[in-house]
Amino acid sequence: MNKPVILTVDDDPEVLSAIARDLRQQYAKQFRIIRADSGQAAMDVVQQLTLRNDTVALFLVDQRMPQMMGVEFLEQATQIFPEAKRVLLTAYADTDAAIRAINVASLDYYLLKPWDPPEEKLYPVLDDLVNDWYAHFHPEFQGIRVVGDRWSADSHRIKDFLARNQIPYRWLDIEQNANAQKLLDSAKVETPCLPLVLFADGEHQSKPTNLQIAEKIGLQTQATNPFYDLIIIGGGPSGLAAAVYGASEGLRTVMIESEAPGGQAGTSSRIENYLGFPVGLSGGDLARRAVTQAKRFGVEILTPQEATSIRMENDYRIVTLREGSELTGHAVILALGVAWRRLRVPGIERFTGAGVYYGAAQTEAIACEGEEVFVVGGANSAGQAAMYFSRFASKVTMLVRGESLTKSMSQYLIDQIDETDNIEVWNHSSVIEAQGDDRLESLVIKNSKTDEAQTFPAKSLFIFIGAVPRTDWLDGLVERDEKGFILTGSEIRSKGWMLKREPHLLETNVPGIFAVGDVRHGSVKRVASGVGEGSICVQFVHRYLSNL
Ligand SMILES: Cc1cc2nc3c(=O)[nH]c(=O)nc-3n(C[C@H](O)[C@H](O)[C@H](O)COP(=O)(O)OP(=O)(O)OC[C@H]3O[C@@H](n4cnc5c(N)ncnc54)[C@H](O)[C@@H]3O)c2cc1C
């Protein structure tokens, strides 16, 4: 944490350096002593300190300064740092002004110049004030701050990106948090430029892309090697497992992830069936551990970077990223997983990010504290989300198309939902329209049994209605089934396999390109199976490489 600040202001250079010297001598260990030679210069310092998330413990300010008097400065500065102690330095002739300032600027003390010897006339007073300040001081959160409007899709994107990449941040809602407006004023940013992201070093970015944020906070976004033995595309459980096994067995390995390592599993609030974790673990924890493990073996993880094409040159497989750069390797593992299926009913598209969310339970749950939320879906992901929301929301309504949860959800989750008072399950229910102005305000829900449609007020809707592969970009190169899942192993013998040898298990129709996890045709859509496939695939990569 940065040291709290003592800011001293005086337009007389000699007095300023004398007071700064005395302050340093007594307080430099605990405080940063900053000086300014005018009220305006001091206000600039105050704005900078706000942007850096620093705290001021004490203002020690000369009263008689041209342009801005000490009291005037204190009035303005203490609106930004209301907890700071305020001391005015006055000449004898100004004592009346100082006494008036006790009320106007809530002055804590006024000191007469000169203050020699400081041991008698300065330190006892200031010691008392800073001790008092410390007693009520709650250290500010020092990391990234995001200022924005809760109902903006960009705010949601940035929060989701930071949360899923496990980067601590503080959210300041412009409508709810008084400090949010002060930060905008300090950064001289207007509301249309929101969201604003403020970094610990005082820099800020308005409406940044995820890549800009990643570069600023030091995530690796570019490859460092001209060549890799193994390029893994996708950083969910199957990609991470492949990365750990690949690098631990000596392959130069790079993994490309477009959103955040952890994939779908990373969005799960509690995975209860993964071997070795009897009380379950969150997807975030699983992802963090796997990333640490992969990095320990030397895997390069590029995030957020999206692969957009693959081409072949002899034995080389060249992967192009969305921003244009290329990575060259011998083998590629496609661990692309699946993405949420979109709900295609009127209004949903318009309010996505502004009350309508896909997955995202963990990012938005706290914002829903005390509110009612709707969850669409009847499978385990919807059940986990409902359980998670029940800790924050006043009520969770699950909208399930079928006649019950039994066909689509694990029994342990059904039992948990039954036992949770603030979750209601509405069977036979589908959303047929989302309504609102600039954010979701109500839902039209139809009961398929009665054929009746009713409108309910709604602020937040979370959709978990299955998933589809995102493999269109592999058109013309990698064989897929009619739904877009990738064919592998024996499935591709009749699909233009040209080599004499049999395709390896998990190998696609392109020699040296493999597919694992949820994106693979016929895969079991579970964390453990993805991890298993990612791990064993590396054996087949070795076999492929040994014959090059
Ligand atoms: C909310 C939820 C709860 C779940 N709970 C459980 C559970 O309790 N137990 C269980 O066993 N399973 C659970 N699952 C299922 C499990 O998470 C998945 O089976 C597993 O994550 C699949 O892993 P994967 O690596 O194959 O794919 P994914 O996890 O989908 O990861 C694929 C990754 O590839 C990235 N990607 C895609 N295309 C590109 C590209 N072109 N360039 C770069 N990166 C790309 C994506 O951003 C993503 O991060 C749950 C799923 C969800 C959504």
The ligand as an SDF file (V2000), in Angstrom:
LIG
                    3D

 53 58  0  0  0  0  0  0  0  0999 V2000
  -21.7880  -22.7680  -15.4840 C   0  0  0  0  0  0  0  0  0  0  0  0
  -21.2150  -24.1340  -15.8010 C   0  0  0  0  0  0  0  0  0  0  0  0
  -21.1060  -25.0580  -14.8000 C   0  0  0  0  0  0  0  0  0  0  0  0
  -20.5360  -26.3120  -15.0740 C   0  0  0  0  0  0  0  0  0  0  0  0
  -20.4090  -27.2060  -14.0470 N   0  0  0  0  0  0  0  0  0  0  0  0
  -19.8100  -28.3880  -14.2740 C   0  0  0  0  0  0  0  0  0  0  0  0
  -19.6170  -29.3030  -13.1960 C   0  0  0  0  0  0  0  0  0  0  0  0
  -20.0230  -29.0580  -12.0610 O   0  0  0  0  0  0  0  0  0  0  0  0
  -18.9650  -30.4500  -13.4700 N   0  0  0  0  0  0  0  0  0  0  0  0
  -18.4970  -30.7690  -14.7090 C   0  0  0  0  0  0  0  0  0  0  0  0
  -17.8900  -31.8070  -14.8600 O   0  0  0  0  0  0  0  0  0  0  0  0
  -18.6890  -29.9300  -15.7380 N   0  0  0  0  0  0  0  0  0  0  0  0
  -19.3320  -28.7480  -15.5570 C   0  0  0  0  0  0  0  0  0  0  0  0
  -19.5350  -27.8830  -16.6010 N   0  0  0  0  0  0  0  0  0  0  0  0
  -19.0600  -28.2760  -17.9450 C   0  0  0  0  0  0  0  0  0  0  0  0
  -17.5630  -28.0230  -18.0770 C   0  0  0  0  0  0  0  0  0  0  0  0
  -17.2560  -26.7460  -17.5980 O   0  0  0  0  0  0  0  0  0  0  0  0
  -17.1160  -28.1820  -19.5130 C   0  0  0  0  0  0  0  0  0  0  0  0
  -17.3750  -29.4850  -19.9250 O   0  0  0  0  0  0  0  0  0  0  0  0
  -15.6150  -27.8980  -19.6640 C   0  0  0  0  0  0  0  0  0  0  0  0
  -15.3220  -26.5730  -19.2710 O   0  0  0  0  0  0  0  0  0  0  0  0
  -15.1600  -28.1040  -21.1070 C   0  0  0  0  0  0  0  0  0  0  0  0
  -13.8150  -27.7550  -21.1880 O   0  0  0  0  0  0  0  0  0  0  0  0
  -13.1500  -27.3570  -22.5820 P   0  0  0  0  0  0  0  0  0  0  0  0
  -11.7570  -26.9700  -22.2510 O   0  0  0  0  0  0  0  0  0  0  0  0
  -13.3520  -28.4350  -23.5570 O   0  0  0  0  0  0  0  0  0  0  0  0
  -13.9640  -26.1150  -23.1240 O   0  0  0  0  0  0  0  0  0  0  0  0
  -14.3070  -24.7050  -22.4840 P   0  0  0  0  0  0  0  0  0  0  0  0
  -14.3480  -24.7850  -21.0260 O   0  0  0  0  0  0  0  0  0  0  0  0
  -15.5160  -24.2460  -23.2050 O   0  0  0  0  0  0  0  0  0  0  0  0
  -13.0640  -23.7950  -22.8800 O   0  0  0  0  0  0  0  0  0  0  0  0
  -12.8170  -23.4220  -24.2240 C   0  0  0  0  0  0  0  0  0  0  0  0
  -11.9910  -22.1430  -24.2300 C   0  0  0  0  0  0  0  0  0  0  0  0
  -11.5610  -21.8750  -25.5480 O   0  0  0  0  0  0  0  0  0  0  0  0
  -11.5880  -20.4820  -25.7870 C   0  0  0  0  0  0  0  0  0  0  0  0
  -11.6810  -20.2670  -27.2290 N   0  0  0  0  0  0  0  0  0  0  0  0
  -12.6950  -20.6470  -28.0600 C   0  0  0  0  0  0  0  0  0  0  0  0
  -12.4150  -20.2880  -29.3250 N   0  0  0  0  0  0  0  0  0  0  0  0
  -11.1930  -19.6810  -29.3050 C   0  0  0  0  0  0  0  0  0  0  0  0
  -10.3570  -19.0920  -30.3050 C   0  0  0  0  0  0  0  0  0  0  0  0
  -10.7270  -19.0840  -31.5840 N   0  0  0  0  0  0  0  0  0  0  0  0
   -9.1790  -18.5500  -29.9220 N   0  0  0  0  0  0  0  0  0  0  0  0
   -8.7840  -18.5650  -28.6290 C   0  0  0  0  0  0  0  0  0  0  0  0
   -9.5370  -19.1140  -27.6370 N   0  0  0  0  0  0  0  0  0  0  0  0
  -10.7280  -19.6710  -27.9740 C   0  0  0  0  0  0  0  0  0  0  0  0
  -12.8370  -20.0340  -25.0300 C   0  0  0  0  0  0  0  0  0  0  0  0
  -12.7450  -18.6490  -24.7040 O   0  0  0  0  0  0  0  0  0  0  0  0
  -12.7770  -20.9140  -23.7990 C   0  0  0  0  0  0  0  0  0  0  0  0
  -12.1210  -20.3040  -22.7300 O   0  0  0  0  0  0  0  0  0  0  0  0
  -20.0930  -26.6350  -16.3690 C   0  0  0  0  0  0  0  0  0  0  0  0
  -20.2350  -25.6860  -17.3870 C   0  0  0  0  0  0  0  0  0  0  0  0
  -20.7830  -24.4430  -17.1110 C   0  0  0  0  0  0  0  0  0  0  0  0
  -20.9060  -23.4400  -18.2000 C   0  0  0  0  0  0  0  0  0  0  0  0
  1  2  1  0
  2  3  1  0
  2 52  2  0
  3  4  2  0
  4  5  1  0
  4 50  1  0
  5  6  2  0
  6  7  1  0
  6 13  1  0
  7  8  2  0
  7  9  1  0
  9 10  1  0
 10 11  2  0
 10 12  1  0
 12 13  2  0
 13 14  1  0
 14 15  1  0
 14 50  1  0
 15 16  1  0
 16 17  1  0
 16 18  1  0
 18 19  1  0
 18 20  1  0
 20 21  1  0
 20 22  1  0
 22 23  1  0
 23 24  1  0
 24 25  2  0
 24 26  1  0
 24 27  1  0
 27 28  1  0
 28 29  2  0
 28 30  1  0
 28 31  1  0
 31 32  1  0
 32 33  1  0
 33 34  1  0
 33 48  1  0
 34 35  1  0
 35 36  1  0
 35 46  1  0
 36 37  1  0
 36 45  1  0
 37 38  2  0
 38 39  1  0
 39 40  1  0
 39 45  2  0
 40 41  1  0
 40 42  2  0
 42 43  1  0
 43 44  2  0
 44 45  1  0
 46 47  1  0
 46 48  1  0
 48 49  1  0
 50 51  2  0
 51 52  1  0
 52 53  1  0
M  END
$$$$
